[in-house]
Amino acid sequence: MIQLRKLVLATTIALTMSATVANANVAKGQKLFIKKLKSDCEMTGAKMAGKHSQDEWESIYNAGKLAEEIKTICPKVKEVKEKFIPHYYDFFYEYANDSGNVPSC
């Protein structure tokens, strides 16, 4: 009985953690970039994502400085909503200059 409880608890924790990571979405990040940032940035998503490599985007995101980096690259952007940051990160990471992928925006 105790082993069953441990198994259920471990499964619940694993599912909770994977659901949190899976919340961000490349396609949603692309849509958000087009809707919220593209006109202020005056560049395509490919050019914006290509400003850094995947490792650079990852370190910027992990340091909690993605919003600052967006504002640095695009000075006309006044606000970057915190809830959109994971989606922007997934988009930028997916289409970084060393990824070989090209977005359609």
KAKAKA-V863605 format. One record per backbone hydrogen bond with DSSP energy under -0.5 kcal/mol. NH is the residue of the N-H (numbers start at 0). CO is the residue of the C=O. Records with the same first field share a line. If there is no record, write none. Layout:
BEGIN
NH->CO + CO
END
This chain:
BEGIN
4->0
5->1
6->2
7->3
8->4
9->5
10->6
11->7
12->8
13->9
14->10
15->11
16->12
17->13
18->14
19->15
20->16
21->17
22->19
23->20
28->24
29->25
30->26
31->27
32->28
33->29
34->30
35->31
36->31 + 32
37->32
40->36
41->37
42->37
47->43
48->44
49->45
50->47
51->48
56->52
57->53
58->54
59->55
60->56
61->57
62->58
63->60
64->59
68->64
69->65
70->66
71->67
72->68
73->69
76->73
80->78
83->80
84->80 + 81
87->83
88->84
89->85
90->86
91->87
92->88
93->89
94->90
95->92
96->48 + 51
98->95
99->95
END
